[in-house]
Amino acid sequence: MKLSKRLETVASFVPKGSNIADIGTDHGYVPIYLVREGQAEHAVAMDVRKGPLERARAHVAEAGLGSRIDVRLSDGLAGLKPGEADCVVIAGMGGELIIHILEEGRGLWDTIGYWVLSPQSELDKVRRFLEKESFSIARETMMKEDGKYYTVMGVTRDGISWDYTSEPHYLYGRRLIRQKSPVLAEFLEKEQEQLEQILDTLKDSDTPAAFKRRGEMEAMLAWNKEAQDEMLGTDTEA
């Protein structure tokens, strides 16, 4: 089975030999790939929607992996029992929803050693939530597929203290900045262009809404520049 570049990156974050739970599994591609490639011993493919779950069930059966992949209707982590998984994958959904799923599954936190998260929005909120709840980002990467940018995080609860010292660290990822990620550098350049274009369209408007929007864009532009400057000035860090 050939995964998309995005899903392949997500799968690469799963520690070898894991028992995984894939939340919002959709077609079941990630669990099938991980089990078939020997990366996971067992998997629970979970989704809140019956349609995608039936597709996943059909794909699991077609792959002949019904004995190693359980397909289960579940709202987030609600259908997962303690001890069933030591790695949880939550990818392909917005940051607010990922935070909600994590909060609702709080009772499982101490039984799961590793989390693979790939928020499609509100990454700063996800990072702040993880910091507040004593998670640590052990690994992080950013990739591009079909013109879109995706961030993947490997998260643990090992108690390592966070050393985020600025807003750009939460917006773009301190680890990615320190790594001088070329994909992040490209993203920041594109975002800068977009922000400058928006500001240009607002320059002649003096309505309260335009004034507020202009302030937001100027703040984002400043944080973007701060991140770019830090990438130029910092030493590479793994």
N, CA, C and O of each residue as an XYZ file, in Angstrom:
952
protein
N       0.838     -1.195      0.000
C       0.000      0.000      0.000
C       0.872      1.243      0.000
O       1.776      1.377      0.825
N       0.601      2.145     -0.919
C       1.357      3.386     -1.031
C       0.589      4.507     -0.346
O      -0.523      4.851     -0.749
N       1.195      5.072      0.695
C       0.573      6.178      1.401
C       0.936      7.498      0.727
O       1.931      7.590      0.009
N       0.115      8.517      0.972
C       0.483      9.860      0.553
C       1.723     10.279      1.337
O       2.045      9.682      2.365
N       2.406     11.294      0.856
C       3.603     11.775      1.544
C       3.270     12.199      2.974
O       4.039     11.946      3.901
N       2.117     12.845      3.140
C       1.707     13.292      4.481
C       1.513     12.115      5.422
O       2.042     12.105      6.534
N       0.745     11.116      4.970
C       0.479      9.965      5.833
C       1.732      9.126      6.049
O       1.897      8.516      7.106
N       2.607      9.092      5.065
C       3.866      8.372      5.220
C       4.706      9.022      6.311
O       5.352      8.332      7.100
N       4.695     10.340      6.353
C       5.423     11.061      7.399
C       4.818     10.774      8.765
O       5.541     10.534      9.732
N       3.487     10.799      8.846
C       2.808     10.462     10.106
C       3.197      9.052     10.557
O       3.531      8.845     11.724
N       3.156      8.087      9.643
C       3.475      6.700      9.975
C       4.918      6.551     10.443
O       5.210      5.722     11.306
N       5.820      7.351      9.876
C       7.240      7.239     10.228
C       7.513      7.653     11.669
O       8.559      7.314     12.222
N       6.589      8.378     12.280
C       6.761      8.809     13.671
C       6.383      7.728     14.684
O       6.703      7.855     15.866
N       5.715      6.676     14.241
C       5.275      5.620     15.155
C       6.464      4.737     15.517
O       7.115      4.200     14.621
N       6.769      4.568     16.816
C       7.887      3.714     17.216
C       7.657      2.265     16.786
O       6.540      1.754     16.872
N       8.705      1.619     16.331
C       8.603      0.238     15.858
C       8.152     -0.674     16.995
O       8.628     -0.563     18.125
N       7.229     -1.571     16.677
C       6.719     -2.522     17.662
C       5.560     -2.009     18.487
O       5.156     -2.647     19.459
N       5.017     -0.850     18.106
C       3.928     -0.253     18.881
C       2.615     -1.005     18.696
O       2.407     -1.693     17.697
N       1.748     -0.859     19.671
C       0.329     -1.171     19.522
C      -0.358      0.183     19.390
O      -0.361      0.976     20.331
N      -0.933      0.442     18.232
C      -1.411      1.800     17.975
C      -2.938      1.909     17.975
O      -3.659      0.934     17.760
N      -3.388      3.120     18.222
C      -4.789      3.481     17.999
C      -4.785      4.667     17.059
O      -4.153      5.685     17.345
N      -5.481      4.550     15.940
C      -5.555      5.624     14.953
C      -6.920      6.281     15.076
O      -7.937      5.687     14.718
N      -6.940      7.509     15.584
C      -8.187      8.220     15.845
C      -8.593      9.016     14.605
O      -7.809      9.814     14.093
N      -9.811      8.798     14.126
C     -10.241      9.413     12.875
C      -9.579      8.716     11.707
O      -9.015      9.357     10.820
N      -9.655      7.382     11.715
C      -8.870      6.563     10.777
C      -9.287      6.705      9.328
O      -8.501      6.413      8.426
N     -10.534      7.157      9.086
C     -11.024      7.335      7.723
C     -10.954      6.014      6.953
O     -11.752      5.118      7.227
N     -10.038      5.863      6.012
C      -9.969      4.648      5.193
C      -9.168      3.520      5.840
O      -9.109      2.413      5.303
N      -8.547      3.799      6.998
C      -7.757      2.767      7.660
C      -6.386      2.566      7.048
O      -5.726      1.565      7.327
N      -5.945      3.505      6.215
C      -4.692      3.318      5.501
C      -3.474      3.267      6.420
O      -2.582      2.444      6.219
N      -3.430      4.144      7.430
C      -2.263      4.193      8.312
C      -2.120      2.905      9.128
O      -1.029      2.335      9.151
N      -3.171      2.421      9.799
C      -3.024      1.154     10.528
C      -2.631     -0.019      9.622
O      -1.792     -0.839      9.994
N      -3.238     -0.094      8.440
C      -2.910     -1.182      7.516
C      -1.438     -1.116      7.136
O      -0.742     -2.131      7.160
N      -0.969      0.057      6.791
C       0.431      0.230      6.405
C       1.366     -0.155      7.549
O       2.335     -0.885      7.343
N       1.074      0.338      8.756
C       1.960      0.103      9.894
C       2.041     -1.379     10.260
O       3.124     -1.886     10.552
N       0.918     -2.065     10.246
C       0.907     -3.489     10.573
C       1.575     -4.294      9.461
O       2.382     -5.185      9.728
N       1.244     -3.981      8.241
C       1.803     -4.722      7.099
C       3.318     -4.560      7.028
O       4.027     -5.507      6.687
N       3.817     -3.371      7.346
C       5.257     -3.123      7.269
C       6.016     -3.558      8.520
O       7.236     -3.409      8.587
N       5.300     -4.095      9.513
C       5.959     -4.553     10.726
C       6.295     -3.436     11.693
O       7.019     -3.653     12.664
N       5.779     -2.246     11.442
C       6.037     -1.114     12.321
C       5.162     -1.182     13.574
O       5.560     -0.723     14.644
N       3.973     -1.757     13.428
C       3.056     -1.925     14.560
C       2.687     -3.391     14.703
O       2.531     -4.106     13.713
N       2.550     -3.825     15.942
C       2.152     -5.206     16.212
C       0.647     -5.384     16.050
O       0.178     -6.378     15.495
N      -0.089     -4.414     16.539
C      -1.554     -4.472     16.534
C      -2.078     -3.055     16.414
O      -1.400     -2.104     16.803
N      -3.265     -2.909     15.885
C      -3.832     -1.577     15.718
C      -5.328     -1.581     16.007
O      -6.019     -2.577     15.795
N      -5.809     -0.445     16.496
C      -7.235     -0.192     16.635
C      -7.544      1.014     15.745
O      -7.054      2.116     15.990
N      -8.349      0.797     14.723
C      -8.722      1.858     13.793
C     -10.078      2.409     14.225
O     -11.070      1.680     14.229
N     -10.126      3.689     14.589
C     -11.322      4.253     15.199
C     -11.793      5.491     14.449
O     -10.990      6.313     14.008
N     -13.124      5.609     14.314
C     -13.692      6.791     13.683
C     -15.097      7.000     14.236
O     -15.784      6.040     14.587
N     -15.517      8.259     14.310
C     -16.837      8.577     14.828
C     -17.914      8.449     13.742
O     -19.107      8.420     14.045
N     -17.487      8.372     12.486
C     -18.424      8.323     11.362
C     -18.536      6.906     10.814
O     -17.529      6.238     10.579
N     -19.765      6.457     10.616
C     -19.982      5.076     10.183
C     -19.507      4.828      8.753
O     -18.984      3.756      8.451
N     -19.686      5.806      7.880
C     -19.290      5.640      6.481
C     -17.805      5.358      6.323
O     -17.426      4.333      5.755
N     -16.949      6.266      6.825
C     -15.509      6.014      6.741
C     -15.094      4.722      7.448
O     -14.179      4.024      7.011
N     -15.785      4.421      8.549
C     -15.430      3.207      9.291
C     -15.702      1.953      8.464
O     -14.924      0.999      8.504
N     -16.788      1.953      7.727
C     -17.086      0.806      6.864
C     -16.055      0.675      5.751
O     -15.690     -0.436      5.364
N     -15.584      1.813      5.234
C     -14.522      1.770      4.235
C     -13.255      1.185      4.836
O     -12.576      0.371      4.210
N     -12.943      1.610      6.060
C     -11.764      1.080      6.738
C     -11.896     -0.418      6.969
O     -10.941     -1.170      6.778
N     -13.084     -0.847      7.381
C     -13.317     -2.264      7.634
C     -13.106     -3.091      6.361
O     -12.512     -4.168      6.396
N     -13.607     -2.563      5.237
C     -13.449     -3.264      3.965
C     -11.980     -3.345      3.560
O     -11.525     -4.375      3.064
N     -11.241     -2.257      3.773
C      -9.828     -2.246      3.408
C      -9.015     -3.190      4.294
O      -8.090     -3.845      3.814
N      -9.352     -3.262      5.571
C      -8.662     -4.181      6.491
C      -8.913     -5.628      6.077
O      -7.995     -6.448      6.064
N     -10.155     -5.930      5.741
C     -10.497     -7.288      5.302
C      -9.776     -7.635      3.998
O      -9.264     -8.742      3.831
N      -9.748     -6.677      3.087
C      -9.078     -6.882      1.802
C      -7.587     -7.160      2.001
O      -6.983     -7.937      1.260
N      -7.002     -6.511      3.018
C      -5.580     -6.702      3.305
C      -5.309     -7.984      4.088
O      -4.153     -8.363      4.277
N      -6.376     -8.658      4.546
C      -6.211     -9.889      5.310
C      -5.650     -9.663      6.702
O      -4.944    -10.515      7.241
N      -5.970     -8.500      7.289
C      -5.394     -8.144      8.589
C      -6.447     -8.031      9.685
O      -6.226     -7.359     10.693
N      -7.580     -8.678      9.496
C      -8.656     -8.595     10.475
C      -8.287     -9.086     11.856
O      -8.882     -8.651     12.842
N      -7.322     -9.981     11.952
C      -6.926    -10.514     13.263
C      -5.974     -9.567     13.994
O      -5.731     -9.734     15.189
N      -5.440     -8.585     13.291
C      -4.455     -7.696     13.916
C      -4.904     -6.237     13.949
O      -4.265     -5.400     14.586
N      -6.004     -5.937     13.262
C      -6.528     -4.565     13.279
C      -8.002     -4.605     13.659
O      -8.819     -5.157     12.923
N      -8.344     -4.024     14.800
C      -9.737     -3.886     15.222
C     -10.294     -2.586     14.651
O      -9.671     -1.533     14.782
N     -11.444     -2.653     14.030
C     -12.101     -1.465     13.485
C     -13.276     -1.137     14.402
O     -14.150     -1.974     14.629
N     -13.288      0.077     14.922
C     -14.204      0.367     16.032
C     -14.826      1.757     15.901
O     -14.126      2.736     15.642
N     -16.142      1.837     16.080
C     -16.839      3.121     16.124
C     -16.541      3.783     17.460
O     -16.764      3.190     18.515
N     -16.039      5.007     17.415
C     -15.660      5.679     18.655
C     -15.595      7.180     18.449
O     -15.104      7.652     17.423
N     -16.083      7.922     19.411
C     -15.953      9.378     19.429
C     -14.626      9.703     20.096
O     -14.517      9.667     21.322
N     -13.633     10.014     19.303
C     -12.300     10.263     19.855
C     -11.729      9.017     20.505
O     -11.712      7.937     19.914
N     -11.262      9.188     21.731
C     -10.636      8.088     22.471
C     -11.626      7.305     23.333
O     -11.232      6.397     24.065
N     -12.905      7.655     23.247
C     -13.900      7.064     24.147
C     -13.956      5.548     24.066
O     -14.201      4.886     25.074
N     -13.731      4.986     22.879
C     -13.839      3.543     22.715
C     -12.562      2.775     22.954
O     -12.516      1.566     22.728
N     -11.517      3.457     23.410
C     -10.231      2.797     23.651
C     -10.095      2.431     25.117
O     -10.330      3.258     25.999
N      -9.713      1.183     25.371
C      -9.547      0.719     26.751
C      -8.096      0.895     27.190
O      -7.186      0.792     26.367
N      -7.868      1.160     28.488
C      -6.493      1.288     28.983
C      -5.687      0.026     28.660
O      -6.153     -1.094     28.870
N      -4.493      0.225     28.155
C      -3.619     -0.900     27.844
C      -3.739     -1.425     26.429
O      -2.920     -2.243     26.010
N      -4.753     -0.973     25.668
C      -4.925     -1.456     24.298
C      -3.911     -0.848     23.338
O      -3.584     -1.452     22.317
N      -3.414      0.339     23.659
C      -2.485      1.018     22.768
C      -1.408      1.724     23.587
O      -1.683      2.287     24.646
N      -0.178      1.682     23.079
C       0.891      2.462     23.701
C       1.303      3.638     22.824
O       2.169      4.429     23.197
N       0.674      3.745     21.653
C       0.901      4.885     20.763
C      -0.425      5.264     20.118
O      -1.133      4.405     19.593
N      -0.756      6.540     20.158
C      -1.997      7.035     19.566
C      -1.670      8.027     18.456
O      -0.852      8.929     18.633
N      -2.317      7.847     17.319
C      -2.159      8.745     16.175
C      -3.426      9.582     16.027
O      -4.524      9.037     15.914
N      -3.274     10.901     16.027
C      -4.398     11.810     15.777
C      -3.938     12.788     14.702
O      -3.162     13.705     14.976
N      -4.417     12.588     13.490
C      -3.936     13.397     12.360
C      -5.093     13.767     11.449
O      -6.141     13.122     11.447
N      -4.877     14.822     10.674
C      -5.856     15.194      9.655
C      -7.066     15.931     10.162
O      -8.122     15.885      9.531
N      -6.944     16.616     11.293
C      -8.067     17.401     11.819
C      -7.539     18.682     12.447
O      -6.338     18.823     12.675
N      -8.438     19.606     12.722
C      -8.045     20.894     13.270
C      -7.490     20.809     14.678
O      -7.740     19.850     15.408
N      -6.733     21.828     15.043
C      -6.105     21.841     16.358
C      -7.087     21.831     17.507
O      -6.866     21.144     18.505
N      -8.177     22.586     17.384
C      -9.181     22.627     18.456
C      -9.784     21.245     18.688
O     -10.013     20.852     19.831
N     -10.041     20.510     17.611
C     -10.610     19.170     17.744
C      -9.601     18.217     18.389
O      -9.974     17.385     19.216
N      -8.334     18.336     18.015
C      -7.312     17.497     18.641
C      -7.224     17.775     20.137
O      -7.114     16.847     20.938
N      -7.271     19.043     20.513
C      -7.264     19.392     21.937
C      -8.468     18.783     22.641
O      -8.342     18.237     23.736
N      -9.642     18.879     22.006
C     -10.864     18.310     22.589
C     -10.720     16.799     22.783
O     -11.089     16.270     23.832
N     -10.193     16.116     21.793
C     -10.015     14.658     21.885
C      -9.051     14.311     23.014
O      -9.291     13.371     23.772
N      -7.971     15.063     23.127
C      -7.014     14.816     24.201
C      -7.653     15.053     25.570
O      -7.479     14.256     26.492
N      -8.391     16.152     25.693
C      -9.039     16.458     26.977
C     -10.030     15.364     27.370
O     -10.053     14.923     28.519
N     -10.848     14.931     26.408
C     -11.843     13.898     26.695
C     -11.197     12.555     27.027
O     -11.798     11.732     27.717
N      -9.984     12.332     26.543
C      -9.288     11.070     26.810
C      -8.276     11.166     27.934
O      -7.364     10.345     28.031
N      -8.437     12.167     28.782
C      -7.477     12.432     29.858
C      -7.179     11.190     30.713
O      -6.055     11.014     31.182
N      -8.171     10.350     30.908
C      -7.985      9.161     31.735
C      -7.014      8.140     31.151
O      -6.578      7.228     31.852
N      -6.674      8.289     29.872
C      -5.758      7.354     29.217
C      -4.328      7.885     29.136
O      -3.421      7.161     28.725
N      -4.122      9.127     29.520
C      -2.814      9.759     29.315
C      -1.665      8.951     29.904
O      -0.621      8.802     29.270
N      -1.851      8.431     31.112
C      -0.754      7.733     31.790
C      -0.521      6.325     31.250
O       0.460      5.679     31.618
N      -1.409      5.845     30.384
C      -1.242      4.493     29.835
C      -0.668      4.504     28.420
O      -0.375      3.451     27.855
N      -0.511      5.684     27.858
C      -0.036      5.815     26.478
C       1.304      6.536     26.482
O       1.404      7.676     26.937
N       2.324      5.872     25.976
C       3.673      6.419     26.048
C       4.014      7.406     24.952
O       4.906      8.236     25.124
N       3.320      7.331     23.828
C       3.712      8.164     22.683
C       2.479      8.565     21.892
O       1.561      7.770     21.693
N       2.477      9.812     21.445
C       1.375     10.370     20.671
C       1.933     10.967     19.393
O       2.932     11.686     19.425
N       1.304     10.680     18.282
C       1.684     11.294     17.011
C       0.544     12.229     16.609
O      -0.558     11.782     16.292
N       0.823     13.518     16.628
C      -0.200     14.525     16.369
C       0.151     15.310     15.110
O       1.305     15.684     14.900
N      -0.863     15.555     14.272
C      -0.647     16.367     13.073
C      -1.836     17.306     12.881
O      -2.722     17.043     12.069
N      -1.844     18.415     13.647
C      -2.940     19.377     13.528
C      -2.880     20.098     12.184
O      -1.798     20.414     11.689
N      -4.048     20.357     11.598
C      -4.089     21.081     10.338
C      -4.327     22.576     10.531
O      -4.348     23.336      9.563
N      -4.504     22.988     11.770
C      -4.713     24.407     12.071
C      -4.437     24.628     13.552
O      -4.312     23.671     14.315
N      -4.343     25.884     13.952
C      -4.221     26.281     15.369
C      -3.094     25.543     16.086
O      -3.257     25.063     17.208
N      -1.953     25.463     15.416
C      -0.821     24.758     16.016
C      -0.341     25.437     17.289
O       0.123     24.771     18.214
N      -0.452     26.769     17.339
C      -0.026     27.476     18.540
C      -0.871     27.068     19.737
O      -0.351     26.918     20.842
N      -2.172     26.888     19.526
C      -3.046     26.460     20.619
C      -2.716     25.038     21.064
O      -2.736     24.738     22.258
N      -2.414     24.173     20.116
C      -2.043     22.789     20.458
C      -0.764     22.782     21.284
O      -0.678     22.088     22.297
N       0.225     23.551     20.854
C       1.497     23.585     21.590
C       1.301     24.151     22.994
O       1.902     23.652     23.946
N       0.479     25.172     23.137
C       0.222     25.735     24.467
C      -0.500     24.719     25.359
O      -0.194     24.594     26.545
N      -1.458     23.998     24.775
C      -2.170     22.977     25.544
C      -1.202     21.893     26.015
O      -1.239     21.485     27.176
N      -0.346     21.432     25.122
C       0.619     20.389     25.481
C       1.541     20.853     26.600
O       1.836     20.101     27.529
N       1.993     22.095     26.501
C       2.864     22.629     27.551
C       2.128     22.700     28.889
O       2.667     22.310     29.924
N       0.902     23.196     28.857
C       0.101     23.352     30.083
C      -0.148     22.011     30.755
O      -0.188     21.925     31.982
N      -0.316     20.966     29.952
C      -0.666     19.655     30.502
C       0.546     18.725     30.663
O       0.393     17.512     30.805
N       1.734     19.303     30.637
C       2.989     18.573     30.903
C       3.337     17.507     29.873
O       3.986     16.511     30.194
N       2.899     17.723     28.625
C       3.401     16.911     27.521
C       4.702     17.547     27.028
O       4.986     18.710     27.317
N       5.479     16.776     26.287
C       6.695     17.298     25.674
C       6.719     16.917     24.196
O       6.320     15.811     23.830
N       7.182     17.824     23.357
C       7.355     17.515     21.942
C       8.762     16.946     21.761
O       9.748     17.682     21.799
N       8.844     15.634     21.565
C      10.135     14.958     21.454
C      10.703     15.037     20.047
O      11.914     14.941     19.844
N       9.820     15.212     19.086
C      10.229     15.205     17.681
C       9.211     16.015     16.890
O       8.019     15.985     17.196
N       9.673     16.736     15.877
C       8.753     17.549     15.090
C       9.319     17.761     13.691
O      10.520     17.973     13.523
N       8.451     17.701     12.696
C       8.882     17.972     11.333
C       7.773     18.708     10.597
O       6.614     18.700     11.012
N       8.150     19.339      9.506
C       7.185     20.021      8.647
C       7.440     19.572      7.219
O       8.587     19.525      6.775
N       6.366     19.240      6.491
C       6.511     18.790      5.118
C       5.454     19.459      4.249
O       4.500     20.061      4.742
N       5.655     19.335      2.944
C       4.755     19.966      1.991
C       4.252     18.917      1.007
O       5.021     18.094      0.511
N       2.951     18.956      0.733
C       2.360     18.043     -0.243
C       1.229     18.767     -0.970
O       0.353     19.356     -0.336
N       1.251     18.722     -2.277
C       0.213     19.352     -3.105
C      -0.003     20.818     -2.737
O      -1.134     21.304     -2.715
N       1.085     21.508     -2.451
C       1.015     22.930     -2.161
C       0.589     23.281     -0.751
O       0.479     24.461     -0.418
N       0.346     22.280      0.089
C      -0.074     22.525      1.467
C       1.025     22.088      2.435
O       1.788     21.164      2.153
N       1.089     22.764      3.572
C       2.124     22.495      4.569
C       1.515     21.743      5.757
O       0.416     22.062      6.211
N       2.245     20.745      6.246
C       1.763     19.930      7.353
C       2.869     19.773      8.394
O       4.039     19.588      8.060
N       2.475     19.851      9.648
C       3.399     19.631     10.763
C       3.024     18.331     11.479
O       1.848     18.061     11.722
N       4.030     17.542     11.808
C       3.820     16.287     12.539
C       4.666     16.345     13.812
O       5.844     16.699     13.770
N       4.053     15.995     14.939
C       4.732     16.028     16.231
C       4.743     14.644     16.876
O       3.744     13.924     16.836
N       5.856     14.285     17.456
C       5.938     13.108     18.309
C       5.946     13.586     19.748
O       6.855     14.311     20.151
N       4.946     13.193     20.532
C       4.699     13.793     21.846
C       4.734     12.730     22.945
O       4.199     11.634     22.784
N       5.371     13.072     24.058
C       5.437     12.178     25.216
C       5.013     12.949     26.469
O       4.710     14.140     26.413
N       5.001     12.240     27.592
C       4.749     12.883     28.881
C       5.926     12.604     29.805
O       5.760     12.095     30.914
N       7.128     12.950     29.323
C       8.332     12.643     30.086
C       8.739     13.753     31.050
O       9.758     13.642     31.731
N       7.954     14.811     31.108
C       8.203     15.856     32.094
C       9.302     16.832     31.749
O       9.688     17.642     32.592
N       9.823     16.780     30.527
C      10.864     17.724     30.132
C      10.276     19.136     30.085
O       9.202     19.351     29.523
N      10.984     20.087     30.674
C      10.470     21.458     30.726
C      10.556     22.113     29.354
O      11.472     21.848     28.575
N       9.587     22.970     29.078
C       9.556     23.685     27.812
C      10.449     24.922     27.924
O      10.550     25.531     28.990
N      11.089     25.282     26.824
C      11.902     26.498     26.823
C      11.471     27.423     25.698
O      12.298     28.076     25.060
N      10.161     27.472     25.463
C       9.604     28.405     24.489
C       9.621     29.799     25.107
O       9.098     30.001     26.203
N      10.216     30.753     24.412
C      10.387     32.076     24.998
C       9.738     33.190     24.184
O       9.845     34.362     24.543
N       9.062     32.829     23.085
C       8.452     33.873     22.258
C       7.224     33.325     21.549
O       7.046     32.112     21.440
N       6.385     34.224     21.073
C       5.183     33.815     20.351
C       5.507     32.983     19.107
O       4.792     32.017     18.841
N       6.549     33.308     18.331
C       6.869     32.478     17.168
C       7.164     31.019     17.509
O       6.928     30.134     16.687
N       7.677     30.759     18.711
C       7.932     29.375     19.109
C       6.640     28.569     19.136
O       6.621     27.398     18.755
N       5.560     29.202     19.588
C       4.263     28.514     19.627
C       3.614     28.474     18.246
O       2.974     27.485     17.888
N       3.773     29.522     17.487
C       3.147     29.583     16.164
C       3.791     28.622     15.168
O       3.100     27.947     14.406
N       5.129     28.569     15.184
C       5.841     27.844     14.140
C       6.638     26.635     14.640
O       7.063     25.794     13.848
N       6.836     26.555     15.954
C       7.563     25.422     16.511
C       9.016     25.749     16.786
O       9.803     25.929     15.856
N       9.373     25.825     18.045
C      10.756     26.161     18.401
C      11.736     25.150     17.815
O      12.800     25.518     17.317
N      11.365     23.871     17.881
C      12.257     22.831     17.369
C      12.503     23.019     15.866
O      13.630     22.860     15.399
N      11.451     23.355     15.112
C      11.600     23.557     13.671
C      12.466     24.776     13.378
O      13.268     24.768     12.445
N      12.297     25.823     14.183
C      13.122     27.022     14.014
C      14.585     26.690     14.284
O      15.467     27.074     13.516
N      14.838     25.970     15.384
C      16.214     25.626     15.746
C      16.855     24.679     14.740
O      18.070     24.701     14.546
N      16.037     23.849     14.100
C      16.541     22.931     13.090
C      16.798     23.616     11.746
O      17.346     23.012     10.824
N      16.400     24.867     11.650
C      16.465     25.593     10.378
C      15.725     24.814      9.286
O      16.234     24.642      8.178
N      14.537     24.354      9.611
C      13.746     23.558      8.673
C      13.570     24.306      7.348
O      13.022     25.408      7.334
N      14.025     23.724      6.240
C      13.865     24.410      4.945
C      12.403     24.555      4.535
O      12.038     25.506      3.844
N      11.570     23.610      4.962
C      10.146     23.706      4.634
C       9.513     24.855      5.419
O       8.706     25.611      4.878
N       9.880     24.983      6.693
C       9.378     26.110      7.481
C       9.866     27.428      6.890
O       9.105     28.394      6.830
N      11.119     27.482      6.455
C      11.653     28.705      5.859
C      10.831     29.108      4.631
O      10.528     30.285      4.439
N      10.475     28.125      3.807
C       9.643     28.394      2.628
C       8.259     28.872      3.046
O       7.720     29.821      2.476
N       7.683     28.198      4.059
C       6.362     28.589      4.554
C       6.366     30.027      5.068
O       5.443     30.792      4.789
N       7.408     30.391      5.822
C       7.481     31.735      6.389
C       7.577     32.790      5.287
O       6.977     33.860      5.393
N       8.329     32.489      4.235
C       8.433     33.441      3.119
C       7.082     33.641      2.432
O       6.701     34.767      2.110
N       6.367     32.543      2.212
C       5.055     32.635      1.571
C       4.064     33.369      2.470
O       3.282     34.195      2.001
N       4.103     33.060      3.761
C       3.196     33.725      4.697
C       3.493     35.217      4.747
O       2.570     36.030      4.801
N       4.768     35.587      4.729
C       5.136     37.007      4.736
C       4.549     37.716      3.535
O       4.006     38.813      3.667
N       4.649     37.111      2.371
C       4.086     37.712      1.154
C       2.573     37.903      1.285
O       2.037     38.949      0.918
N       1.895     36.886      1.809
C       0.444     36.952      1.959
C       0.036     38.045      2.942
O      -0.912     38.791      2.696
N       0.769     38.135      4.069
C       0.463     39.146      5.075
C       0.669     40.555      4.519
O      -0.129     41.456      4.778
N       1.737     40.736      3.760
C       2.007     42.045      3.169
C       0.940     42.424      2.146
O       0.568     43.592      2.045
N       0.451     41.454      1.392
C      -0.617     41.703      0.428
C      -1.909     42.115      1.137
O      -2.599     43.036      0.700
N      -2.224     41.430      2.227
C      -3.433     41.764      2.990
C      -3.319     43.174      3.556
O      -4.266     43.958      3.485
N      -2.159     43.492      4.118
C      -1.952     44.836      4.668
C      -2.088     45.905      3.585
O      -2.607     46.991      3.842
N      -1.626     45.600      2.390
C      -1.717     46.554      1.292
C      -3.174     46.848      0.929
O      -3.523     47.981      0.598
N      -4.022     45.814      0.995
C      -5.443     46.013      0.673
C      -6.169     46.792      1.764
O      -7.224     47.376      1.517
N      -5.606     46.800      2.966
C      -6.271     47.459      4.094
C      -5.775     48.887      4.333
O      -6.349     49.613      5.145
N      -4.721     49.291      3.637
C      -4.049     50.539      3.980
C      -4.930     51.781      3.815
O      -4.740     52.768      4.525
N      -5.886     51.743      2.893
C      -6.722     52.926      2.638
C      -8.067     52.894      3.359
O      -8.903     53.780      3.179
N      -8.263     51.863      4.175
C      -9.539     51.751      4.891
C      -9.356     52.199      6.340
O      -8.382     51.827      6.994
N     -10.306     53.005      6.838
C     -10.209     53.486      8.217
C     -11.389     53.035      9.076
O     -11.685     53.649     10.101
N     -12.061     51.963      8.656
C     -13.163     51.432      9.458
C     -12.600     50.725     10.685
O     -11.456     50.271     10.661
N     -13.389     50.622     11.764
C     -12.911     49.904     12.955
C     -12.495     48.467     12.645
O     -11.501     47.977     13.181
N     -13.254     47.793     11.782
C     -12.916     46.404     11.444
C     -11.581     46.328     10.707
O     -10.770     45.439     10.969
N     -11.358     47.258      9.790
C     -10.103     47.276      9.048
C      -8.931     47.618      9.963
O      -7.844     47.059      9.824
N      -9.158     48.539     10.897
C      -8.111     48.915     11.852
C      -7.708     47.704     12.703
O      -6.523     47.460     12.931
N      -8.700     46.960     13.162
C      -8.422     45.776     13.974
C      -7.690     44.714     13.160
O      -6.719     44.113     13.618
N      -8.180     44.501     11.948
C      -7.553     43.509     11.074
C      -6.114     43.893     10.755
O      -5.229     43.038     10.713
N      -5.887     45.177     10.533
C      -4.538     45.645     10.223
C      -3.595     45.388     11.405
O      -2.445     44.995     11.214
N      -4.089     45.613     12.612
C      -3.275     45.355     13.800
C      -2.903     43.883     13.923
O      -1.775     43.545     14.279
N      -3.868     43.008     13.622
C      -3.618     41.565     13.688
C      -2.570     41.156     12.656
O      -1.674     40.368     12.957
N      -2.682     41.687     11.450
C      -1.747     41.340     10.383
C      -0.342     41.870     10.685
O       0.651     41.201     10.397
N      -0.261     43.065     11.263
C       1.035     43.630     11.614
C       1.719     42.805     12.699
O       2.935     42.619     12.673
N       0.925     42.309     13.658
C       1.491     41.458     14.701
C       2.004     40.146     14.113
O       3.097     39.689     14.448
N       1.198     39.545     13.227
C       1.614     38.299     12.583
C       2.876     38.506     11.755
O       3.763     37.652     11.743
N       2.956     39.633     11.069
C       4.124     39.926     10.238
C       5.371     40.081     11.113
O       6.458     39.636     10.742
N       5.205     40.710     12.268
C       6.332     40.881     13.190
C       6.804     39.528     13.722
O       8.008     39.286     13.814
N       5.870     38.652     14.071
C       6.237     37.326     14.575
C       6.889     36.485     13.480
O       7.824     35.726     13.736
N       6.384     36.632     12.264
C       6.972     35.928     11.136
C       8.433     36.348     10.951
O       9.317     35.508     10.788
N       8.667     37.655     10.979
C      10.030     38.162     10.811
C      10.927     37.706     11.958
O      12.097     37.389     11.744
N      10.387     37.671     13.164
C      11.161     37.224     14.319
C      11.598     35.770     14.138
O      12.730     35.408     14.459
N      10.693     34.949     13.625
C      11.026     33.541     13.382
C      12.103     33.413     12.307
O      13.040     32.627     12.446
N      11.958     34.198     11.227
C      12.965     34.148     10.161
C      14.323     34.615     10.669
O      15.350     34.025     10.332
N      14.333     35.658     11.467
C      15.586     36.164     12.015
C      16.237     35.135     12.926
O      17.457     34.967     12.905
N      15.425     34.441     13.733
C      15.976     33.436     14.630
C      16.555     32.260     13.842
O      17.582     31.699     14.225
N      15.899     31.889     12.745
C      16.418     30.799     11.920
C      17.760     31.171     11.296
O      18.624     30.314     11.107
N      17.927     32.442     10.981
C      19.188     32.883     10.388
C      20.307     32.971     11.430
O      21.487     32.818     11.112
N      19.906     33.221     12.680
C      20.919     33.488     13.683
C      21.261     32.368     14.634
O      22.213     32.483     15.406
N      20.494     31.267     14.597
C      20.695     30.219     15.595
C      21.516     29.070     15.029
O      21.574     28.862     13.817
N      22.141     28.339     15.921
C      22.867     27.128     15.518
C      21.894     26.002     15.264
O      20.816     25.961     15.857
N      22.264     25.086     14.389
C      21.398     23.938     14.074
C      21.274     23.050     15.308
O      22.247     22.790     16.016
N      20.038     22.590     15.543
C      19.767     21.693     16.675
C      18.943     20.540     16.184
O      17.986     20.744     15.438
N      19.283     19.325     16.580
C      18.534     18.135     16.124
C      17.192     18.076     16.793
O      16.417     17.153     16.541
